[in-house]
Amino acid sequence: MPTNHKYILLTAARNEEGFIENTIKSVIAQTLLPLKWIIVSDQSTDNTDNIVSKYAEDSSFLELLRIDGSKKRNFASKVFAIQTAYEKIKDLDFDFIGILDADITMSEDYYEKIISKFVKNEKLGLAGGGFININEGKEFKMPYHPYSVRGAVQLFRRKCYEEIGGLIPLRWGGEDGIACVAVRMKGWDIQTFEDLIVYHHRTTGSVGTNYVTKRIRDGKVEYSLGYIPTFQFIKAFKRWREKPVIFGIFFRLAGYWMLKLKREKLGIPKDLYEYFKTEQKTRMMESLKSF
């Protein structure tokens, strides 16, 4: 394990003028600064570019990279932006790579502390902090699962990131979830550290959609990621509190079966699908044993 523990950050941003300045301030204040931070402005039409440029002028590590063109954006756009940024920094000498959304803030020692977790556990491949949503000035602690780390703050050991081939662009999104599966398939540990808090300043899943559309898309994501029907059914019912309450279950199931009945091609490689299918069956059996 290298002793310098250098890390880089990659951020995909589109029209984030309401949030990105606080994210930049939060990173600039870190006790352990990144070697490089590339913010990709993905066809932004607001003041995002100007805000980033202002801080980049006085920073040795922050760089703005703009993507223009007529290419239609979709749920895979974030991954394409991250891939573009990674191409610019892949030849640098660093140990960790962080995906950071443009609406996140954290304590000034966040990266120093989370990297120390990697130093203590050489098998740790992916980690992130506990998630708190800020909505209308109120804090809501988000539940976490031991199998996952939220995509807004995923920090990978570089070796792990390269072994899984980076993030997979998916038509319906869900690249963060399948990255967690890929990390586990490669034999790495994955952990969310609840004591290392990150603050999310936009309600999760609230961008450019209503709750009915969001639940339908959730079902499509789950199909694309290779959820088997029984596992998806159980997950849908466990999420009955999500808006629209109760009815969201049926919209989620509808989204899944829309694609399954069409036999739409899965968005992930076959080996990853087979691993995830086996994992789902194992998790269901373990749940039955607990009754």
matplotlib code that plots the C-alpha trace (Angstrom):
import matplotlib.pyplot as plt

x = [0.0, 1.5, 2.2, 1.0, -2.7, -3.4, -6.9, -8.7, -12.4, -14.7, -17.9, -20.6, -22.7, -25.5, -27.2, -26.0, -25.7, -27.9, -25.6, -22.2, -20.5, -21.1, -19.7, -16.6, -16.1, -16.5, -13.8, -11.4, -11.7, -10.6, -7.7, -6.5, -6.9, -7.4, -4.5, -6.9, -10.6, -12.3, -15.8, -17.5, -20.2, -22.5, -24.1, -25.0, -27.0, -27.0, -24.2, -22.5, -19.5, -18.8, -19.0, -16.5, -14.2, -14.1, -12.7, -10.5, -8.5, -7.3, -6.9, -4.0, -6.2, -9.7, -10.3, -13.5, -14.2, -17.1, -19.1, -21.0, -22.8, -26.2, -25.9, -29.2, -28.7, -30.2, -29.6, -26.2, -25.0, -23.4, -21.2, -20.2, -19.1, -17.1, -15.4, -14.4, -12.9, -11.1, -9.4, -7.7, -6.3, -5.7, -2.0, -1.5, -0.1, -3.0, -4.4, -8.1, -10.8, -13.9, -17.2, -18.7, -22.1, -22.4, -24.9, -22.9, -21.2, -19.2, -17.0, -13.5, -11.8, -14.1, -11.7, -8.8, -10.9, -12.5, -9.1, -7.8, -10.5, -8.9, -5.4, -6.7, -8.4, -6.4, -9.5, -11.7, -12.4, -15.4, -16.6, -18.7, -20.2, -23.6, -26.2, -28.4, -30.9, -31.5, -35.1, -36.6, -34.0, -34.8, -32.4, -33.5, -31.1, -31.2, -31.1, -28.2, -27.6, -24.4, -24.2, -24.0, -22.6, -24.5, -23.4, -23.1, -20.1, -18.5, -14.8, -12.9, -9.5, -7.9, -7.0, -10.6, -12.0, -9.8, -10.6, -14.3, -13.7, -15.1, -18.8, -21.1, -23.3, -26.9, -30.0, -32.1, -29.4, -28.4, -24.6, -23.8, -25.8, -24.2, -20.8, -21.3, -22.2, -19.1, -16.9, -18.3, -17.8, -14.2, -13.7, -13.4, -15.0, -17.6, -18.8, -20.8, -19.4, -22.3, -20.0, -18.7, -21.7, -22.3, -25.1, -27.2, -28.9, -31.4, -34.1, -33.0, -34.6, -36.3, -34.6, -36.9, -39.5, -42.7, -43.0, -45.1, -42.5, -39.7, -41.2, -41.7, -38.1, -37.0, -38.6, -36.9, -33.6, -34.0, -34.8, -31.8, -29.5, -30.6, -33.1, -34.9, -38.7, -39.0, -36.3, -37.7, -41.2, -39.9, -38.0, -41.0, -43.1, -40.4, -40.4, -44.1, -43.5, -41.9, -44.1, -46.7, -47.2, -48.5, -49.4, -45.7, -45.3, -47.5, -45.7, -42.4, -43.6, -45.1, -41.8, -40.0, -42.5, -42.8, -39.2, -39.3, -42.3, -40.5, -37.4, -35.3, -31.6, -30.0, -27.5, -24.8, -22.3, -23.4, -20.9, -22.0, -25.7, -25.0, -23.1, -25.9, -28.6, -26.8, -26.4, -30.1, -31.1, -28.7, -30.0, -33.6, -32.7, -30.9, -34.0, -36.2, -34.0, -34.4, -38.1]
y = [0.0, 3.4, 5.7, 8.9, 7.9, 10.3, 10.5, 12.1, 13.2, 13.1, 15.0, 15.1, 18.3, 19.7, 23.0, 22.7, 26.5, 26.1, 23.5, 23.2, 26.2, 24.6, 21.3, 23.1, 24.9, 21.6, 19.9, 22.9, 22.8, 19.2, 18.4, 16.0, 17.6, 15.7, 15.4, 16.3, 17.1, 17.2, 18.7, 17.9, 20.3, 18.2, 20.8, 23.1, 26.1, 28.0, 29.5, 26.2, 26.8, 30.3, 29.1, 26.3, 28.5, 31.1, 28.5, 26.7, 29.9, 29.8, 26.1, 23.8, 20.7, 21.8, 21.7, 22.4, 20.2, 21.0, 18.6, 20.2, 19.0, 17.8, 14.3, 13.5, 13.0, 10.1, 8.2, 7.0, 10.6, 10.7, 7.7, 9.0, 12.3, 10.3, 8.2, 11.4, 12.8, 9.6, 9.6, 12.9, 11.7, 7.9, 8.4, 10.2, 8.5, 8.1, 5.4, 6.2, 7.5, 9.2, 9.9, 13.0, 14.5, 18.2, 18.6, 17.0, 18.6, 16.9, 17.6, 18.9, 15.7, 13.4, 12.2, 11.9, 9.7, 7.5, 6.9, 5.8, 3.1, 1.8, 1.8, -0.3, -2.8, -3.8, -5.7, -2.7, -1.8, 0.6, 2.8, 5.9, 7.8, 7.8, 9.7, 12.6, 14.2, 17.9, 18.8, 22.2, 22.7, 19.4, 16.5, 13.0, 10.1, 7.7, 3.9, 2.0, -1.6, -3.5, -4.5, -1.0, 2.5, 5.4, 6.5, 10.2, 9.5, 6.3, 6.1, 3.2, 1.8, 2.4, -1.3, -2.2, 0.4, -0.8, -4.5, -3.9, -1.8, 1.4, 2.3, 0.8, 3.2, 2.0, 3.2, 3.4, 4.3, 2.2, 2.3, 2.8, -0.3, -2.6, -1.2, -2.5, -6.0, -5.9, -5.0, -8.0, -10.3, -9.4, -10.3, -6.8, -5.6, -2.8, -0.7, 2.4, 4.1, 5.7, 7.8, 9.6, 11.8, 13.3, 15.8, 15.6, 18.9, 17.7, 15.1, 11.8, 11.0, 14.4, 15.7, 16.2, 13.6, 12.9, 10.1, 7.8, 8.1, 7.6, 4.4, 3.0, 3.9, 2.1, -1.1, -0.7, -0.1, -3.3, -5.3, -3.9, -4.8, -8.4, -8.6, -12.0, -11.6, -12.9, -10.7, -7.6, -8.4, -8.6, -5.3, -3.5, -4.5, -3.5, 0.0, 0.5, 3.8, 5.4, 8.0, 7.4, 5.4, 1.8, 2.6, 3.0, -0.8, -1.4, 1.2, -0.3, -3.8, -2.4, -0.8, -4.2, -6.2, -3.7, -4.6, -8.3, -9.0, -7.3, -9.4, -6.3, -7.0, -6.6, -3.8, -5.8, -8.5, -12.2, -13.1, -10.2, -11.2, -14.8, -13.7, -11.3, -13.9, -16.3, -13.6, -12.7, -16.3, -16.6, -13.5, -14.7, -18.0, -16.3, -14.1, -17.2, -18.8, -15.8, -16.4]
z = [0.0, -1.0, 1.8, 0.2, -0.2, -3.1, -4.3, -7.2, -7.5, -10.5, -10.7, -13.4, -13.2, -15.2, -14.2, -10.6, -9.8, -6.7, -5.1, -6.6, -4.9, -1.4, -2.7, -4.0, -0.7, 1.2, -0.8, -0.7, 3.1, 3.3, 5.6, 2.9, -0.5, -3.7, -6.2, -8.9, -9.1, -12.5, -12.7, -15.9, -17.0, -19.1, -21.4, -18.5, -19.5, -16.1, -14.1, -13.2, -15.5, -14.1, -10.5, -11.1, -13.2, -10.4, -7.9, -10.5, -11.0, -7.5, -7.1, -8.0, -8.3, -9.5, -13.3, -15.3, -18.3, -20.4, -22.7, -25.5, -28.6, -29.6, -28.1, -26.3, -22.6, -20.7, -17.5, -18.7, -19.2, -15.8, -16.6, -19.9, -18.2, -15.6, -18.3, -20.1, -17.0, -16.1, -19.5, -18.5, -15.2, -15.7, -16.1, -12.8, -9.7, -7.3, -5.0, -4.8, -7.1, -5.8, -7.5, -6.0, -6.9, -7.2, -4.4, -1.5, 1.5, 4.2, 7.2, 6.6, 7.6, 5.7, 3.0, 5.5, 7.7, 5.1, 3.4, 6.8, 6.7, 3.5, 5.1, 8.0, 5.7, 2.5, 1.2, 1.3, -2.3, -2.1, 0.8, 1.5, 4.3, 6.0, 4.0, 5.3, 3.0, 3.5, 2.5, 3.3, 6.0, 7.7, 8.0, 7.1, 7.8, 4.9, 5.5, 4.2, 3.2, 4.1, 0.4, -1.0, -1.0, -2.4, -5.8, -4.8, -2.6, -3.8, -3.1, -4.8, -4.2, -7.7, -8.1, -7.4, -9.8, -12.6, -11.9, -12.3, -15.4, -14.0, -14.1, -16.6, -18.6, -18.3, -20.2, -17.1, -14.6, -11.6, -12.4, -8.7, -7.6, -10.2, -9.3, -5.8, -7.2, -9.4, -6.4, -4.4, -7.4, -7.6, -3.9, -2.4, 0.8, 0.6, 3.5, 4.4, 7.4, 9.3, 11.5, 8.5, 7.5, 4.1, 3.4, 0.3, -0.5, -3.0, -2.4, -3.7, -7.1, -7.3, -10.5, -13.5, -12.6, -10.6, -8.1, -10.4, -13.2, -10.7, -9.4, -12.9, -13.7, -10.5, -11.8, -15.1, -13.4, -11.4, -14.5, -16.4, -13.4, -13.5, -10.6, -10.6, -10.3, -6.7, -5.4, -7.2, -5.9, -2.3, -2.7, -4.1, -1.1, 1.3, -0.2, 0.3, 2.2, -0.8, -2.6, -3.8, -0.6, -1.3, -4.9, -5.6, -5.2, -8.3, -10.4, -9.5, -10.5, -13.7, -14.7, -14.2, -16.1, -19.0, -19.9, -18.9, -21.1, -24.0, -23.2, -23.3, -23.2, -19.8, -19.4, -17.7, -18.7, -18.4, -15.7, -13.6, -14.0, -13.1, -9.9, -8.9, -9.6, -7.3, -4.6, -4.7, -4.2, -1.3, 0.4, 0.0, 1.6, 4.5, 5.0, 5.2, 7.8, 10.0, 10.4]

ax = plt.figure().add_subplot(projection="3d")
ax.plot(x, y, z, "-o")
ax.set_aspect("equal")
plt.show()
